[in-house]
Amino acid sequence: MKIIWRISYTVLTTFCLLGLTGASGPASKTKDVEISVGIVQRFGDQPTETLQLEPTKGDRLRLKFQDGSTQQTLVTTKPVKLEVLMQAMPAAVVKERVVLGTFRTYETAEDSAQKWRDRGIEVEIAQPDRWQVWAKREVYNTPLLRRLLLQSVQAAGQKTAFVDTQVLQNVPRVTWQVDGKRFSPDNLEISSDKNLIRVNESKKPEKAHLYPGRMKLQPNAYGDYTLVNEVLLETYLRGVVPYEIGATAPMPAMEAQAILARTYALRNLHRFAIDGYQLCADTHCQVYYGLNGVTPNTDRAIATTRGMVLTYKNQLVDALYSSTTGGVTASFSDVWNGDDRPYLQPIVDAPSHDIWNLSGQNLADENQFQQFISLKQGFNESDRDLFRWRRETSLKEITKGLQKFLKVKNSPYAKFQTIREMKVVERSKSGRILKLDVKTDIGTFSLHKDEVRSAFMAPISTLFYLQPLNKGNSELWGYAFVGGGLGHGVGLSQVGAQNLANLGWSSPKILQFYYPGTKTQILGNGIAQTN
């Protein structure tokens, strides 16, 4: 299955790159492609979980599965409730994997994975909770091989690598009932006559999400199950655009969002290869909640831009975007490890660049940065609450969060008890924190780039500075985090794009502003050959 998937992804990417034409081409003739999205990624990790699949009015569900040596297909007009049954193992089973690193984002995990491959170690990227890089299980498939590898990488200085060992007494099995008969296959295909299925993870009917296309329930790499939605790309966008930028955004901003969401999806189809699907449905990819939120305006933005993607030198761009930038966009390497993208560079997020001169007023300088954060007017996001923020946190809360973060990373500093000082020691040209030192009772450790948001609860971006607080006492009470923006700040600001659209900017002009040197092009019809 994985080999077939990899071939399909390679072919799809090839057609994406070779089949590009100018944006003035016949977008309406561009054929669609089916993608697979994990909409419920960890079903079965809690023994009391339930998941209800429902047909729409006047429709029926078709359930296809293997029952022993027989292929079965059942048809029902009633909801099907999937439940978790913890099945006792005949004997305890030991499950192990070598975890070479734990990361906040896929981007940093991907860079780490490539570095391991360059050293001759075969790896795979997983997301049991946080993103992780695993030594490839098919290669390091015995306890001896796993421990020899661990000794080798730790001797080379990778002290946070570890063997994750689980002793399984019980395993989750999914069970469901139709017409009084109960079934529990590992794989289940679900379809309907109208290609519409409601999925409800709660007991409240109003919480159900309506999804287009077909479903698959399949095992994943973590011992539980994933519900996967197989859906056409253009239809998938109907469940992304309203939730990412909102149904009331001005049309040029919606069009820009549609182009970016399409580009992002096509460029990131490899993210969940380990689990046998392509994209997730939350902010680790793009928010996708099905068809509940569709509106005529968002549908028009998707239809108007059908097949359009953003490219740089005839290749799909890394179409990163965030809620807000805090007044300045970031380079790729300001946030993640890996090579910079020429089209993702620091840009003052304002209609006029006169508000701040980045070349003459470098935000890597702490004084310049604090002066920049004090500015509030003239930016694309100036009237939004999260453009500027200040959050005070006690040492007790900071310590608790840091210890939890370091424990997940298997860091020896997880055992610290007291914080003596925190200090930003390096910033990027966009003002993002590249390195923050924490001095403790057992030594000083450093946090880098996107780690900072994982390590602390208070900051919602890495665009901030620290203020020590005593609260009237002689001893340090905690710190104020003073900053701007929400999210990584790389690429388009969804809030900023709406402001520019309201000022009369077109979607191509908005995209050129946030991704200089790029082009909007239309995917050629060859992409349909991957279906």
MITORGU-419259 format. One record per residue (C-alpha): x, z, y; residue in three letters. Coordinates in steps of 0.02 Angstrom, whole numbers, plus 32768, in hexadecimal, padded with zeros to 4 digits. Layout:
MITORGU-419259
XZYALA...
***
This chain:
MITORGU-419259
800080008000MET808B802E807ALYS80EA7F8C8055ILE804F7F258079ILE80317F878118TRP80E37F6B8156ARG80D67EB08136ILE802F7EAB8192SER80797F098227TYR81107E94822ETHR80A27DFA8229VAL802E7E4282ADLEU80BF7E6C8321THR81097DBF8309THR80667D6B8337PHE80537DDF83CCCYS80FA7DA7840FLEU80F57CEE83E0LEU803E7CD18409GLY80467D0084C1LEU80037C888544THR7FEA7C9685FFGLY7F627D09863EALA7F007C75867ESER7EE47C3A85CBGLY7E3E7C3C856CPRO7E2B7CF78550ALA7D7C7CE1850ASER7DC47C7C8478LYS7E407D038445THR7E177D3E8396LYS7E0D7DF4836CASP7E767E5D82F5VAL7E447EF5828EGLU7EA37F9882A4ILE7E97803F824ASER7E8080E182ADVAL7E8781908264GLY7DEF81E182B6ILE7DF48282824EVAL7EAA829B821FGLN7EB2833F81C0ARG7E0F83518161PHE7E2183D580DBGLY7EA78441812DASP7E1F84C58142GLN7DB784F080A6PRO7D1485028108THR7D1B8458815EGLU7C8B83DD8151THR7C77832D818ELEU7BD082D28196GLN7BC182158190LEU7B1A81CE81CAGLU7ACD812081D2PRO7A7680ED8272THR79B880DC8274LYS797D805981FAGLY7A29804481ADASP7A7C8081810DARG7B2880B980D5LEU7B87805F804DARG7C0480CE7FEFLEU7C88807C7F84LYS7CFF80DF7F16PHE7D5780E77E6EGLN7D0081567DECASP7D7B81617D5BGLY7D9980AD7D27SER7CF880717D79THR7CE3802D7E29GLN7C4380757E71GLN7BDB80467F07THR7B4D80B87F41LEU7AD180927FCAVAL7A728118802ATHR7A08812580C8THR7A2E81DF80D5LYS7AC282398124PRO7B55825E80B1VAL7BA7830780C7LYS7C5F83118098LEU7C9683C08066GLU7D3B840E8034VAL7D50845B7F88LEU7DF184BA7F68MET7E2484887EB8GLN7E9684FD7E55ALA7F3384AC7E10MET7F5784C17D54PRO800285017D8BALA805085217E34ALA809D84857E82VAL8134848A7EF6VAL812D840C7F83LYS81C883F27FEFGLU82078386807CARG82A4838A80E7VAL8271839A819DVAL82FD83538209LEU82A8837782B0GLY820783AF8305THR81CD836083A7PHE814183618427ARG812782A5842BTHR8135820D83BCTYR81AC81BA8438GLU823282408425THR821682498368ALA822D818C835DGLU82D2819483BAASP830E82208347SER82D881BD82ADALA833E812782E6GLN83D8819382FDLYS83C681D3824BTRP83B48121820AARG845280F18269ASP84AA817A8206ARG846D81308162GLY83E381AF8140ILE833981678116GLU82AD81C08173VAL81F381B9819AGLU818E81FB822DILE810082748209ALA808482DC826BGLN804C83738204PRO803283CD82AAASP80BE83A68323ARG811D83048306TRP81A883138285GLN823082A6823CVAL823A82B9817FTRP82C1827F8109ALA826A81F580A7LYS8213824A8016ARG822581B57FA0GLU82E381BA7FB7VAL830482767FBCTYR829182957F29ASN82E583277ECETHR830B83DA7F05PRO83C683B87EF1LEU83C4831D7F60LEU835F83777FE5ARG83D5840C7FEBARG847183A17FEALEU842A8340807DLEU83FE83E180D9LEU84AD842780BFGLN84F8838580FFSER8491837A819FVAL84A4843381C6GLN8560842681AEALA855C8396822CALA850C840982ACGLY845183ED8291GLN842884A5827FLYS836C84938298THR8353842381FEALA82FF847D816DPHE82A9846680C6VAL81EF848380D7ASP81B884CB802FTHR810384E88000GLN80C585327F5DVAL801784ED7F3DLEU7F9D85527ED4GLN7F0484F27F11ASN7EEA84467F5CVAL7E5784077FC4PRO7DE283887F76ARG7D5983317FD6VAL7CAF83387F83THR7C0782EB7FB4TRP7B5B82D07F6BGLN7AE2823D7F60VAL7A3982457F0AASP7A6282ED7EBAGLY7B0582B27E6CLYS7BAD82F37EABARG7C4C828E7EBBPHE7D0082B57EEDSER7D6D82197EF3PRO7E12821C7F52ASP7DE981797FA9ASN7D4181477FF1LEU7D0F80AA8052GLU7C7880B880C3ILE7C1D80288116SER7B7080018159SER7B067F668172ASP7B107F76822FLYS7BC97FA48232ASN7B9D80488287LEU7BBC80F78240ILE7BA181A18290ARG7C278224826EVAL7C0382DC828FASN7C878364827BGLU7C1083EE82B6SER7B64842E8288LYS7B1A83F0832CLYS7ACA83418324PRO7AF5831F83DBGLU7BAF832F83B1LYS7BAE82958340ALA7C1681FF8374HIS7BDD814E8351LEU7C6780DF830ETYR7C67802482F2PRO7CB27FCE825AGLY7CD9801C81B2ARG7D2080C38177MET7D9B80FB80F3LYS7DBA81AC80B7LEU7E6981B1806FGLN7EF282308044PRO7F7E824A80C2ASN8031828980B8ALA8000834080D4TYR7F938361803CGLY7EEB83498092ASP7E8682B180CDTYR7E70823B815FTHR7DD181E28191LEU7E08813781CDVAL7DA080C18237ASN7DC480088218GLU7D8D7FB382B6VAL7DAA7F128318LEU7E237F2983A9LEU7DAD7EF08433GLU7D247F6283EFTHR7DA07FF283E2TYR7DC27FE0849CLEU7D09800384BFARG7D2B80B2847BGLY7DCE80C884DEVAL7DB4808A8590VAL7D1F80FC85BCPRO7D7A8196857DTYR7E25816D85C4GLU7DFD813A8677ILE7D4381628682GLY7CA680FA8693ALA7C9E810B8750THR7D4C80C98778ALA7D52802F87E9PRO7D587F8A8788MET7E0E7F5A87ACPRO7E4880038769ALA7DDB7FEE86CEMET7E237F4186B1GLU7ED47F8386C0ALA7EA9800E8645GLN7E5F7F9185C9ALA7EFC7F2585CFILE7F6C7FBC85B6LEU7F0380058529ALA7F067F5F84CEARG7FC27F4E84E5THR7FE2800284B3TYR7F7D7FF08413ALA7FD57F5283DALEU80827F9883FFARG8064803C83A4ASN8017800882FELEU80A88055829EHIS808D810B82D5ARG803581498238PHE808680DC81B3ALA80A9817A814EILE7FED81998140ASP7FB480E68122GLY7F5E80C481C9TYR7F97808D8276GLN7F5880F4830ALEU7F0B819E832BCYS7E7481C18399ALA7EB98246840FASP7F398251849BTHR7FCA823C8421HIS7F9281868425CYS7EFA815E8490GLN7E5581BB8499VAL7DD7815E842BTYR7D2B81AB8413TYR7CC5811783D7GLY7C3180C9842ELEU7BD881618478ASN7C2481468523GLY7C1680898537VAL7BD1804885DBTHR7BAF7F9A8621PRO7C407FAF869AASN7CC27FE18619THR7C857F5785A4ASP7C957ED98633ARG7D487F108656ALA7D747EF8859EILE7D1C7E4F8592ALA7D6A7E108634THR7E197E3985F3THR7DFA7E06853EARG7E9E7DE684E4GLY7F077E10857DMET7FA57E788565VAL80357EAD85D4LEU80DF7E6285A9THR81947E6885E1TYR82027DD485B2LYS81787D98853DASN81707E3C84DDGLN80E77EBF84DFLEU81157F4B8556VAL81178003852BASP8070801A8583ALA807F80D385ABLEU800981218629TYR7FCF81CF865ASER7F49822A86BBSER7FB282498756THR8068823A878CTHR807382C18811GLY80A8823E8891GLY813781E98836VAL813E818D878FTHR81C681B48710ALA8240814B86ADSER822C814A85F0PHE82CE81AC85DASER829582308658ASP821A826D85D6VAL8255822F852BTRP82F7820584D5ASN8318814C84BEGLY834180B28522ASP82F0809A85CBASP8272800E85E3ARG829C7FA3867EPRO81E47FA286B1TYR81D1806186A7LEU823080A5873CGLN8213812987C4PRO819680E98845ILE8149814D88D2VAL8091815288A1ASP80488129894BALA7FFF808D899DPRO8092808F8A16SER814480B889E0HIS816B80F88A90ASP813381A68A5AILE81D781C589FBTRP8276816089E1ASN82B3817F892FLEU83598127894ASER8383819289E1GLY8329823289ADGLN8359824B88F7ASN82E182C0889DLEU836D82F48826ALA83A3836588B5ASP8346840B88AAGLU832D841E8966ASN82EC836D8978GLN827A838888E5PHE822B8426892AGLN821183CD89D0GLN81BA833E8975PHE814783B58916ILE8113840489BBSER80CD835B89F6LEU8013834689D6LYS7FD182B68A3EGLN7FE181F98A31GLY7FF281EA8974PHE7F7B819288FDASN7F4C823988AFGLU7F4982A5894CSER7E9182D48940ASP7E9A830B8889ARG7EAA83C08851ASP7F3B83A387DALEU7FA483438857PHE7FF583E98888ARG7FEA848D8828TRP8036853A881DARG802985AB8784ARG806E865B8775GLU809D869B86C8THR80E487448693SER818487548630LEU811C879A85A2LYS80B486FB8595GLU814A868A85ADILE81A886E78523THR811686D984ABLYS8105861E84C6GLY81BF85FC84B9LEU81D1865F8418GLN814485FD83C9LYS818F85578402PHE823D858383C2LEU81FA85C0831BLYS81A4851882FDVAL824984C28322LYS82A5853682ABASN8319856A8339SER838886048323PRO8357863683D4TYR82A5865A8398ALA82E1870C837BLYS830287318433PHE82A787C5847FGLN82CB87C0853ATHR82D4873785BDILE8355875C8643ARG834D86BD86A8GLU8305860C86A6MET83518580870BLYS833A84C48720VAL83EA847D870FVAL83CA83C1870DGLU8345834C8752ARG832B8291874BSER831C821E87E1LYS825F823087D2SER826D82EE87DBGLY8241830B8723ARG829B839A86CEILE832283598659LEU836B8403862ELYS832D84B58646LEU83978549860FASP834E85EC85CFVAL83C4868285CELYS83938706854ETHR83D587A384FCASP8422873B846FILE846786AC84D7GLY84338616853ETHR83D5858284F8PHE839D84E1854CSER82F88484854FLEU82FD83C9856BHIS8280834E85B3LYS81D6834F855DASP820483EE84FEGLU81E1844E859EVAL8125842F8596ARG8120846A84E2SER818585068506ALA811985498595PHE805E855685A9MET805D85518668ALA80A784A9869BPRO803D840E8679ILE80CB839786A3SER818983A086B1THR817C8382876DLEU818F843787A7PHE820784BB87E5TYR8214857587BDLEU81FA86088831GLN823186B587F0PRO81AC873A8811LEU81C787F68820ASN811588278853LYS815A88B288C2GLY81CB88FC883AASN828788FB8827SER828088A4877EGLU824F87EF875BLEU819387E48735TRP8189872C870CGLY818D867F875ATYR811F860D87C0ALA811E85598783PHE810484ED881EVAL80EB84348801GLY807E839A87FCGLY802683228789GLY7FDF832D86D9LEU803682DC8646GLY80D8827D8630HIS80C8821586CFGLY811081768682VAL80BC80D286B2GLY800F80C586FCLEU7FB681588749SER7EFE814E871CGLN7ED181AB87BBVAL7F4A81458822GLY7F0780A087DDALA7E5880D18813GLN7E9380F688C4ASN7EEC804E88CFLEU7E517FF6888CALA7DE8804B8910ASN7E6280098992LEU7E3E7F588955GLY7ECE7F3C88DDTRP7EAE7EC78849SER7ED87EF78796SER7F727E828790PRO7FB37ED08832LYS7F977F8187EDILE7FF57F57874DLEU80847F0787AEGLN80907FA48819PHE80A4801A8784TYR81027FA08711TYR816E7F328782PRO81AE7E8F8736GLY81257E8486B2THR80A57DFB8692LYS7FF17DFA8656THR7FE17D7F85C6GLN7F617D518543ILE7F827D658489LEU7F7E7CC1842BGLY7EFF7C9F83A4ASN7F867CB3831FGLY7F697D6E831FILE7EC97D5482BDALA7F317D1F8225GLN7F587DD88203THR7EA17DFE81DBASN
***
